[in-house]
């Protein structure tokens, strides 16, 4: 939201104003038209609220909600006591079904306004648990001398500080209940001022926590970390530099003894039961945040693409094989392409683990496909792409079009980039948008994930 030097805080308390909320921003803040537009966190469309302006920008002001004078019918009491301060959630005050409707409207608006395309059929939303769903997260950690303790949590809303929370209702178990114990653990370490981040990875077979350490822990610190890992049945990793520096903390034989490697350590993994698949991943790898929704998403991808035994499928941004291996259960042959070499190695290993031979994986720069790699010279009947938030490069979309596939399935984590790319595929390359729908991967947040199927006229 910030626009640099144009941002300034309003001195003192602002004047109390009253207005109606007309919509929500992409970050889940209420939009108020009161002369200059004001974004008011915690306000919902249709409500009449009182607020004060706390920060000015060129195009809008930020406001603080003072009172809801006429609440929306969909307003609910937030479950978390930290809601409003912690930036991990933006919509706990809106009923889950209303959150879904809001995300569907945003997707529809982007396709109509930005893509200028008509969707032939709207898919029912994919949804799962709205609490305890988040199996991947990056938490901040900060030693605060004035408080005399370490705080652990997501960043505060629109602030660089780590929110001081005691638990988290959206983190998957057991991590949601370990926020306070983690903070207490870090507060006992000699390096408590040098642990700025904790990455969370909750797998089907284990829970991993990766501590970013800017200073080497002492033997005494390592002993405390080992005790915590044993007591809470988690696996601890230390990261002193880049991803190649991540190493698992060895479990001490007894308190004070030298550490030794954990016996029988195994990879993290998650299952796709409908396809009889188990996928291994490293604690810092990208995996879909919501495990239940991911299973539904993979199943829907197969339903929409409908690969046949003679089909050749190209899976772009394939990661560690989340879609690729499931597609290989139905298609004749599948080629997965990913930019990160570590993920490609994991994908190949996952294919071997699951006994799947009709796949191959390649490392490829999908952001700038300036030359024609070997994997793009073949013929493909189906294409699946799951790009990052920035979407796909126009050159990549053109390359997909030249393949002339029967169907293209686009899995998106940003409706704006999806709409831009669909406009290119439809208006420049002649595809038809057959169906689209939202994927509620992040309940209680404003993130809109979606899926869109394109075909030929």
N, C-alpha and C positions, 0 to 999 in steps of 0.2 A: 504493500500500500504506500510505502514511503516514496517521495520523489525528491530526496536529497535536500539541497539548501532551501527548497520551497516549503519545507515542513517546519512548523514552529509550534511549540506548546502555547496554549492560552494561559496568560498569567492569572493566577488566582482561580477562583471558582467561576465558571461561565454562567451566563444568564440562563435561568430555567425557561425552557421552551416546551410547547406542546404541539404535536403534529401526528398525522396518521402515517403508518408504515406502508409503503406501496410495493415493496418487493424485498428480495435478498440479494446480496452480492455473491460472488463466486466463493467467498470465504465464509458465508453464512451470516453476515451482518445485515441488520435491517436497513433498508434504504428509506430515508425521509427527505421529502422535498420541502425545504423551509428556506426559500430564497436560494442559497447555495445548498447543494445536496449534502446530506449528512449521513454517514454510516454509523449505525448504533448497534453494537454487539448486544445480543440478548433480546432484541426486538423482533417480532414476527409480522409477516404481511397481514394487513387488515386490522392490526392493533392501533389503538390510540395510546401514545406514550408521552411522558415528559422526560426531557433529557437536557444535558448541558454539553456544549462544545468544549473539547479538551485539546484538540490539535487541529491546526489548519494546514491544508494542502492547496495546490493550485486549483485542482478540479473539484475537490470535495473537502469536507471537514470530518474528523472523527468525533463521535459523541459518546458520552457515558449515560447509560440508561439510569434514570432516577426512579421512575414509577410506571407500571403498566396500568393505565386508567381504564382501558377496555380490552381485555385479553382475547386472543384468538381461540376458537373452539378447539384447535389442535394443540394448544399449549399444555404441557405436562410439567410436573415437578422433576427437576433433574435428579437423577439417582446419586450422582457424585457430589460430595460436599465441596470439592475443589473446582467444580464447573464454573466458568466465568473468569477464573484466574489462569488455570492450566490451559495451554493451547492445544492439548491433545484432542479435544472434542470441541465442536462448534454448535451442535444441534441437539444436545440432550434435552433441551426444553421443548422440543417438537416431537410429537408422537411418531414412532417408527414408520407407520404407514404413510403419514404425511411427509416424512422425509423422503420416502420412495417416490411419492407423487411429485414432490418438488424436483427431484433429480430427473424424473421422466420429462417434466416440462422443460427443464434446461436442455436436455438432449434434443427434444423436439424443436425447441426454439433455435438451437444452433444449426440443426439440419435445414430448417426452413429459411432462416435469416442469412447464415454464412454460406452454407453449401448450396442453397437454392435448389434442393432436390426433394422429390416426393417419395416417401417411404410406402411401399405397397402393403406392408403388414407390420404391426407393432408386436414385438415379442413380450410375453409376460416377464416381469423382472425376476432375476435370479437373486435369491436371498438366503440367509442362514441365521445363526444366532447373532443377537445384537449386543451381547455382553460376553466377555471372556473369549473373544474371537481372534485377537491380534497375536499371531505367533511370531511375527518379526517386528522389531522396533528398534529405534536408536534413542536412548535416554541420555540426558545430560547429567553431569555430576559436578558439584561445586562446593568447595569448602568456604563457608561464610564466617569469617572471624567474629563479626558482630553477634551472630547467633551462636557461635561456639560449636558449630556442627557442620556436617556435610548434608547437602540436600540432593536428592535424586528424583528425576522426573522428566517430563517433556518441558519444552520451553514455555514461558508464560505467553499469553496471547499478545501479539504485537509488541513483544519486549524481548531483549536478549537474555533475560535472567532465567535460571532454572526454577520451575515451580516447586514450592515446598509442599510436597504431598506425602501422605502416609500409605496410600494404596492406589491401585488403578483398576477400575472395573472393566476396561476394555482389553487389557492385556490378558493373554491366555494364562491359565494356571500352570505352574504355581507362581509365576512371576508377578502377577497382579498383587499378591499378598506379600511379596518379598521386597517391595519398594523401601519400606521403612527399615527392615533388617539389613538391606544392602547399604543404606545410608549410614546406619550405625556401624556396620563393618568398616566402611571406608573411613569413618571418623576415628577409628582405632588405629589406623595405619600410619606409619611414619611418612609415607608418601601421599597422605590424604589431599595435599594441595596439587598433586600431579596426576590425578585420575579424572580427566574431563568428560569421559564418555563411556557408556556401557551399551553394547549391542546385544539384543535379545534374539534368541532363536529357539523356539519351542518345537521340537520334533515329536514324532510319534513314539520314539524310543528313548528320548532324553531331552533335557533342557540345558541349553548352553548359554553362558554369559561371557562376552568378550570385553575385557577391561582394557581401555586405551591407557597405557602407562607412559608418562613422559620422563619417568625416572625409574631406574631398576629397583624393585622391591628388595628389602633386606630379607635375610633368612627368617627373622621374626615375623615380618609381614607375610611372607609366603606361608608360614605355619598357620597364621590366622585365616588366610584365604583358604587353605586346605581344610581347616576345621569347618569353615562355613560351607564349603562344597559338600563335605561328608554329611554334615548336620541337615542340610536342606536338599540333599540328593540332586545336586546340579553339577554340571561340568563347567569349570572355569578355564578361560583362555586369556592370555596376556598378549597385547599388541603394542609393540614399542615403536613401530614405524609403519611401513606400507603393509599391504595385505600379505606379502610373503613373510612378514615377521610374526604372524599369528602362531602361537604355540600353546598347546594345552598345559595347564599347570599340573605338574606331577603331584600325586597324592603322597603325603608323608606317611612313613610307616607308623610313626607315633609322634605325639607332640614334641617338637624340638629336634627330631631326627632329620637327617638330610632327606630331601625329597627323592622319590624314585618314580619312574614312569608308571602310570596307571595300568594295571594288568588287564589285558583283553579289551582295550579301548576300541570302540567301533564308531563308524561314521554316523552322523545324524541322518534320519530318513523320514519320509512320509509316504503314505500309501494312496493309490487310486484304486479302491477295491473293485469298482465296476469293470476295470480293465485288467485286474490281477497284476498290478504293477506296484513296485516299491522303488522309490527314487532316493538315492543318497545325495546329500549336499553338505557343504562346508558351512561353519557357523556364520560366515560373512557373505555367503552366496545370496543372490536374489531368489526368493521364492514368493509365491503369491501369499499375501498377508493372512487371508482368511481361508483356512483349510477346507471347511465345509463348502464355502462358495466356490473355491477352486475345483472341487470335485464336480459340482454342478456345471461349472463353466466348461470343463473339458468334455463332459457328456454332451452339452449343448453344441459344442463345436463339431463333434462327430455327427450329431443329428442334422445340423445345418449343411455341412460340407458333403455328407453322404458319400464318402469314398468307397470305391468298389475294388474287387481283387485286381483289376487291371489298371487302377488309378496310380498315377505318379504325383506325389504331393510335395510341394516346396514349403517348408516351415521357416519363415524369416524371424530373426530375433528369438531363436528357439531356446535360449538359456540352457538349462541342464536336461532338456528333453521332456518338459511337462506335457506339451501337446504332441510332440513328435512320436513318442513311443506309443501313446494311445492310438494315434492315427495309423501307425504301423500294424496294429492289430486287425485293421480292416482293409488298408490300401495294399497295393502290390509293392510299392517302394516309396520311401520318404527320405527327403534330403533336408537336413536341418542346418541353418547357418546362424552364427552368433559372433559378435565382435570380440568377446572376452575369451581368451584361450583357455583359462582355467575352467570356465563353464563348459566349453566344448569337450575338454578332457573328462569332466564329470558326466556329460551326456554320453560319451562313448562307453564309459565304464558302466553307466546305468543300462545301456543297451545289452552289454555283455551279461550283467547281473540278471537281467530279465530274459535272457535267451532270445533276444530279438536280432535277427540277422539282416532283415530287409530295410536297413537304415544306413545312412552315412552322415557324418557331421563335418562341417568346414568352419574355419575361422575366416570371417570376412568383414571388411569395413562397410557396413550398410549405410553409413552417413554420407559417404562420398564414393558411390560406385562408378568411378571414372573409367575403369577398364572392364572388359567382359571376362569374368572369372569362369573357370571350367564348370562350376556348378550351375551357372546361369545359361549355359549353352544347350542344356538338355530340353526336352519337352515335358511340360507339366499340365495335368488336367485340373489340378486344384492348388490354390495358394492360401496359406494362412500367414498373417503378419501380426505381431504383437509388439509394436515399437514403444519406445519411451515417451514421456509426456510431450516432447517436441514433435512427435509424429514421424512420418517417413519422408525421406528426401524426394523431391520431384523426379530426380533421375531414377530412383528406385521404383517409383510408381510407373514411370514410363517403361522400365524394364519388365515389370509385371505385365503391363498391357501387351507388350510385344510377345509374351509367352502365350497369349490368347487362351487363358484357362477357362474352364466351364464356370467355376465359382471361385470367388475370393472372399475369405473371411477376415475381417479386420477387428482385432481385439484392442480396445482403446482405454487409456487411463486419463484422457483429457478431451472433453467434447469439442473444444475449439479447434485443436489440431486434427481431430477426426473429421470435423465438418470441412475444414480446408482441404484435406486429402480426398475426401469423398467427392468434393466439387471437381477436383482434377480427374479422378477416375471416371466420373459420370459425364462431365461436360467436355473433357478433352479426349477421353479414351473410349467412350461409348458404353460403359457399364450401366447396369440398372440396379438401383438400391432395392433389393427384394424385401429385406426385413431388418429391424434394428430393435434394440432394447437395452435397458440398464442392467448393470451388475452391481449389486450392493456389497462391494468388497470392504467398504469402510463405513459401517453404521455410525451415526452420531457425528460424522464429519461432513464437510461440504464437497468432498471428492466425488466426482461422477465418473464411474467406469462403465463401459458399454461394449456392445458387440454389434457388428453390422455385416450383413451378407450381401454380396454383389454377384450378379449374374449377367448373362448376355441377353439382349432382346430377342 
